[in-house]
Amino acid sequence: MGLLDPLYYAVSWIIVQFHKLFSLFFDPNGGWAWGLSIVCLVLVIRAALIPLFVKQIKSSRNMAILQPKIKEIQEKYKHDRERQSQELMKLYKETGTNPFASCLPILVQMPFFFALYAVLNNAAHGKAIGVLDAQMAHSAANARILGAPISASFLSADGQTAVQVLAVVMIILMSLSQFYTQRQLMTKNMTPEALNSPFMQQQKMLMYVFPVIFAVSGVYFPIGVLVYWLTSNAWTMVQQVIVIRRMPAPGSQAEKEMKARQEAKARRRAERAQAKAPVQTKAAEPASTPASTSGGTSGAAGGRSSTSGKAPAKPGGQRQQPTRKPRSKRSGRGPKR
């Protein structure tokens, strides 16, 4: 039993299960059923790698925060490389930071990548491997995506234009997506201090090296493997865009852009609140209008009443009795002497 045999069984089992599902909707021997099965294999693997990706994000943020201390150690021990390395490793250990965490998702994916390559390579020759029996291997070998067999590669095309054109297009897209993802990470989600560190200088070099490696090695990969790698790159690119937009590294360009968006959003909310305030005031005015209208009406009525000479109506209730004058003030009677 080989070292990768468990992965052969795992990869082939996942592909076979998804193929059974998509066979309910598409031709079991067609490219859609097998191609979508490979895409779903990517989704399963990348979903399983989310914890590693979260760890990668935390390590990247810690590296950005630790840059002043890293720079201080580098300046302090610039003439003693061994002591400098010891102090840096001590700092990483104390803060729980792994400077190589950004490579973990790629390294973990590589065994699955080679396992898929072995599965498709055996399928191209009609050989059973893992859960994939000879009949299903023959079906996968003859399945076509845009006219190209998924088990064929650029070098094995033997004049098949559809295979060569599709392989070249996918290799270019794969290399560009890899380059774009790394460039976004370095230009937007890194502080200036982090970008100038020796480690990031190596990463800058790898940003150009990896796409070239994929472009050169891609001519050897079957179409199915290119589907896997291109889908994985698309996942990484979208994932990276979301992280950079919502969880940028402190002090990075992405953080400045996020704060600018938050300030613009706050201004828009304030403007909407100010725009609603006069409307609410105008809506409150009609409530006092009937009273004023009533007062105005009564005033007008009073004006008409005084103009017509009619006395205002007497208040109702019990009639007031007249009061008599005192005896001393009655006519014809004076005070007694």
Wavefront OBJ file of the C-alpha trace (Angstrom):
o trace
v 0.000 0.000 0.000
v 1.455 3.325 -1.078
v 1.642 6.519 0.939
v -1.007 8.267 -1.177
v -3.359 5.280 -1.495
v -5.717 6.590 1.233
v -5.960 9.852 -0.695
v -6.688 7.960 -3.919
v -9.656 6.331 -2.206
v -10.814 9.608 -0.633
v -10.575 11.624 -3.852
v -12.136 8.942 -6.049
v -14.933 8.342 -3.519
v -15.875 12.055 -3.430
v -15.836 12.263 -7.227
v -17.948 9.108 -7.614
v -20.565 10.315 -5.108
v -20.967 13.678 -6.818
v -21.018 11.951 -10.204
v -23.969 9.839 -9.044
v -25.740 13.037 -8.005
v -25.127 14.921 -11.245
v -26.013 11.862 -13.320
v -29.613 12.500 -12.254
v -29.562 15.754 -14.233
v -26.905 15.275 -16.928
v -25.567 12.543 -19.177
v -23.557 10.167 -16.918
v -20.881 9.889 -19.603
v -20.850 13.616 -20.405
v -18.434 16.327 -19.408
v -20.940 18.204 -17.242
v -21.404 15.311 -14.808
v -17.673 14.623 -14.464
v -16.570 18.271 -14.630
v -18.996 19.390 -11.925
v -17.898 16.437 -9.798
v -14.330 17.759 -9.928
v -15.547 21.277 -9.077
v -17.432 19.919 -6.060
v -14.297 18.046 -4.997
v -12.568 21.438 -4.842
v -15.408 22.910 -2.783
v -15.231 20.054 -0.276
v -11.453 20.321 0.105
v -11.429 24.118 0.357
v -14.271 24.101 2.876
v -12.244 21.655 4.981
v -9.277 24.045 4.761
v -11.186 27.057 6.126
v -9.698 26.614 9.657
v -6.216 26.751 8.118
v -7.210 29.843 6.179
v -8.422 31.522 9.384
v -5.082 30.669 10.968
v -3.350 32.156 7.941
v -5.311 35.408 8.355
v -4.455 35.648 12.055
v -0.775 35.031 11.365
v -0.759 37.670 8.634
v -2.385 40.209 10.961
v 0.074 39.350 13.737
v 2.974 39.761 11.323
v 1.692 43.230 10.445
v 1.336 44.178 14.125
v 4.766 42.792 15.026
v 6.631 44.643 12.292
v 7.956 47.408 14.610
v 9.355 44.790 17.024
v 10.740 42.709 14.154
v 12.460 45.767 12.730
v 13.856 46.611 16.160
v 15.326 43.104 16.545
v 16.783 43.233 13.056
v 18.468 46.559 13.779
v 19.699 45.434 17.187
v 21.262 42.192 15.946
v 22.075 43.141 12.378
v 25.674 41.964 12.824
v 24.677 38.670 14.469
v 22.404 36.668 12.163
v 22.184 33.687 14.482
v 21.087 35.764 17.481
v 18.687 37.671 15.249
v 17.028 34.432 14.124
v 16.795 33.212 17.726
v 15.147 36.419 18.910
v 12.699 36.425 16.007
v 11.713 32.806 16.642
v 11.261 33.656 20.315
v 8.995 36.561 19.379
v 6.946 34.376 17.032
v 6.567 31.724 19.715
v 5.473 34.212 22.396
v 2.843 35.763 20.131
v 1.709 32.498 18.505
v 2.649 33.724 15.038
v 3.695 31.440 12.200
v 5.487 33.383 9.440
v 4.967 30.484 7.039
v 1.211 30.167 7.652
v 0.474 31.707 4.248
v 1.961 28.607 2.611
v -0.106 26.100 4.616
v -3.231 25.998 2.393
v -1.123 25.399 -0.721
v 1.010 22.742 0.962
v -2.021 20.891 2.327
v -3.700 20.930 -1.089
v -0.730 19.446 -2.928
v -1.346 15.796 -1.881
v -4.977 16.040 -3.061
v -3.756 17.623 -6.270
v -1.397 14.722 -6.979
v -4.076 12.216 -5.948
v -6.499 13.725 -8.473
v -3.760 13.669 -11.103
v -3.226 9.942 -10.448
v -6.983 9.235 -10.579
v -7.409 11.031 -13.926
v -4.216 9.522 -15.325
v -5.485 6.010 -14.534
v -8.907 6.906 -15.916
v -7.273 8.000 -19.180
v -5.972 4.447 -19.591
v -9.199 2.821 -18.385
v -7.610 1.586 -15.143
v -9.476 1.316 -11.863
v -8.119 3.270 -8.916
v -9.544 3.646 -5.443
v -13.348 3.570 -5.594
v -13.315 4.322 -9.333
v -13.837 1.001 -11.152
v -12.821 0.264 -14.749
v -16.266 1.057 -16.175
v -16.423 4.481 -14.525
v -12.792 5.113 -15.457
v -13.658 4.497 -19.102
v -16.648 6.853 -18.773
v -14.470 9.591 -17.245
v -11.770 9.139 -19.890
v -14.260 9.767 -22.706
v -16.117 12.650 -21.025
v -15.579 15.946 -22.839
v -15.601 19.565 -21.706
v -16.082 21.962 -24.632
v -15.022 19.178 -26.968
v -11.865 18.242 -25.022
v -11.562 14.957 -23.050
v -10.984 15.689 -19.363
v -8.238 13.043 -19.257
v -6.249 14.647 -22.124
v -3.410 17.133 -21.645
v -1.798 19.712 -23.921
v 1.189 17.473 -24.667
v -0.924 14.368 -25.263
v -3.370 16.155 -27.555
v -1.669 14.890 -30.753
v -3.073 17.634 -32.927
v -6.450 17.897 -31.144
v -7.028 21.618 -31.455
v -9.892 21.690 -28.945
v -7.679 20.198 -26.230
v -4.756 22.521 -26.941
v -6.859 25.690 -27.091
v -8.794 24.842 -23.918
v -5.602 23.873 -22.079
v -3.844 27.126 -23.049
v -6.833 29.260 -22.009
v -7.137 27.480 -18.651
v -3.380 27.698 -17.995
v -3.433 31.456 -18.679
v -6.457 31.972 -16.416
v -4.863 29.832 -13.725
v -1.616 31.825 -13.804
v -3.364 35.214 -13.886
v -5.663 34.344 -10.981
v -2.669 33.182 -8.933
v -0.777 36.399 -9.669
v -3.801 38.632 -8.974
v -4.477 36.987 -5.611
v -0.896 37.399 -4.410
v -0.689 40.957 -5.697
v -3.906 41.968 -3.929
v -2.528 40.541 -0.699
v 0.734 42.473 -0.954
v -0.503 45.792 -2.309
v -3.627 46.231 -0.183
v -3.386 44.066 2.934
v 0.177 44.746 4.055
v 1.702 47.632 5.966
v 4.687 49.467 4.432
v 6.926 48.025 7.162
v 5.767 44.481 6.398
v 6.333 44.934 2.673
v 9.931 45.995 3.267
v 10.773 43.002 5.472
v 13.103 40.293 4.079
v 10.357 37.682 4.301
v 7.982 39.743 2.174
v 10.746 40.392 -0.331
v 10.893 36.628 -0.818
v 7.114 36.538 -1.152
v 7.289 39.213 -3.849
v 9.652 37.020 -5.794
v 7.330 34.022 -5.390
v 4.461 36.181 -6.659
v 6.124 36.112 -10.070
v 7.649 32.636 -9.814
v 4.475 30.662 -9.018
v 2.509 31.767 -12.113
v 5.478 30.839 -14.289
v 5.687 27.414 -12.633
v 1.977 26.834 -13.222
v 2.278 27.972 -16.828
v 5.190 25.616 -17.543
v 3.836 22.604 -15.654
v 0.258 23.134 -16.854
v 1.017 21.602 -20.255
v 1.514 18.249 -18.500
v -1.756 18.324 -16.544
v -4.984 16.736 -17.829
v -7.949 19.049 -18.458
v -9.628 17.670 -15.325
v -6.664 18.702 -13.165
v -6.696 22.166 -14.751
v -10.404 22.398 -13.876
v -9.508 21.526 -10.283
v -6.686 24.061 -10.019
v -8.555 26.866 -11.769
v -11.574 26.366 -9.496
v -9.301 26.369 -6.457
v -7.671 29.619 -7.605
v -11.093 31.198 -8.132
v -12.089 30.194 -4.585
v -8.853 31.685 -3.203
v -9.317 34.920 -5.151
v -12.906 35.484 -3.966
v -11.978 34.503 -0.424
v -9.065 36.925 -0.434
v -11.192 39.807 -1.743
v -13.752 39.249 1.043
v -11.078 39.101 3.738
v -9.250 42.192 2.477
v -12.512 44.148 2.328
v -13.939 43.117 5.713
v -10.936 42.131 7.847
v -7.947 44.147 6.622
v -4.593 44.097 8.355
v -4.010 47.012 10.762
v -2.226 49.903 9.077
v -2.719 48.544 5.563
v -4.162 50.323 2.551
v -7.225 48.071 2.783
v -7.889 49.313 6.329
v -7.746 52.933 5.144
v -10.224 52.139 2.371
v -12.526 50.369 4.847
v -12.488 53.387 7.181
v -13.198 55.690 4.227
v -16.203 53.534 3.289
v -17.453 53.606 6.880
v -17.124 57.406 7.049
v -18.925 57.803 3.720
v -21.688 55.516 4.961
v -22.009 57.547 8.167
v -22.257 60.777 6.133
v -24.988 59.297 3.952
v -26.943 58.274 7.041
v -26.608 61.776 8.487
v -27.757 63.328 5.209
v -30.779 61.021 5.072
v -31.632 61.920 8.678
v -31.435 65.647 7.884
v -33.549 65.161 4.782
v -36.271 63.438 6.818
v -36.342 66.100 9.578
v -38.235 68.873 7.585
v -40.709 66.304 6.349
v -41.532 65.310 9.922
v -41.967 68.998 10.910
v -44.355 69.618 8.022
v -46.260 66.481 8.898
v -46.739 67.804 12.449
v -48.187 71.217 11.336
v -51.661 69.980 10.190
v -52.370 68.824 13.757
v -52.443 72.464 14.958
v -54.214 73.748 11.859
v -57.819 72.882 12.952
v -57.428 74.869 16.159
v -56.085 77.886 14.386
v -58.725 77.507 11.712
v -61.401 77.276 14.373
v -60.052 80.368 16.063
v -59.930 82.172 12.783
v -63.467 81.108 11.993
v -64.775 82.251 15.349
v -62.885 85.480 14.945
v -64.456 85.966 11.571
v -67.839 85.104 12.997
v -67.249 87.616 15.755
v -66.399 90.188 13.173
v -69.585 89.448 11.264
v -71.564 89.531 14.503
v -70.273 92.938 15.518
v -70.746 94.211 12.008
v -74.366 93.105 11.840
v -75.067 94.686 15.221
v -76.313 91.542 16.840
v -75.346 90.979 20.436
v -73.426 87.898 21.186
v -75.375 85.017 22.610
v -75.827 85.065 26.396
v -74.396 82.201 28.290
v -76.941 79.684 29.416
v -77.699 78.707 32.999
v -79.780 80.134 35.915
v -81.047 83.728 35.463
v -79.236 86.286 37.588
v -81.557 88.090 40.090
v -81.456 91.956 40.271
v -79.969 93.487 43.387
v -81.775 96.284 45.277
v -80.109 99.600 46.180
v -79.550 100.452 49.814
v -82.209 102.611 51.482
v -79.856 105.546 51.789
v -79.415 105.719 48.079
v -83.014 105.321 47.037
v -84.598 108.450 45.449
v -86.495 110.827 47.722
v -85.141 109.472 50.888
v -82.315 110.987 52.743
v -80.542 109.790 55.763
v -82.286 110.017 59.081
v -81.145 112.609 61.507
l 1 2 3 4 5 6 7 8 9 10 11 12 13 14 15 16 17 18 19 20 21 22 23 24 25 26 27 28 29 30 31 32 33 34 35 36 37 38 39 40 41 42 43 44 45 46 47 48 49 50 51 52 53 54 55 56 57 58 59 60 61 62 63 64 65 66 67 68 69 70 71 72 73 74 75 76 77 78 79 80 81 82 83 84 85 86 87 88 89 90 91 92 93 94 95 96 97 98 99 100 101 102 103 104 105 106 107 108 109 110 111 112 113 114 115 116 117 118 119 120 121 122 123 124 125 126 127 128 129 130 131 132 133 134 135 136 137 138 139 140 141 142 143 144 145 146 147 148 149 150 151 152 153 154 155 156 157 158 159 160 161 162 163 164 165 166 167 168 169 170 171 172 173 174 175 176 177 178 179 180 181 182 183 184 185 186 187 188 189 190 191 192 193 194 195 196 197 198 199 200 201 202 203 204 205 206 207 208 209 210 211 212 213 214 215 216 217 218 219 220 221 222 223 224 225 226 227 228 229 230 231 232 233 234 235 236 237 238 239 240 241 242 243 244 245 246 247 248 249 250 251 252 253 254 255 256 257 258 259 260 261 262 263 264 265 266 267 268 269 270 271 272 273 274 275 276 277 278 279 280 281 282 283 284 285 286 287 288 289 290 291 292 293 294 295 296 297 298 299 300 301 302 303 304 305 306 307 308 309 310 311 312 313 314 315 316 317 318 319 320 321 322 323 324 325 326 327 328 329 330 331 332 333 334 335 336 337
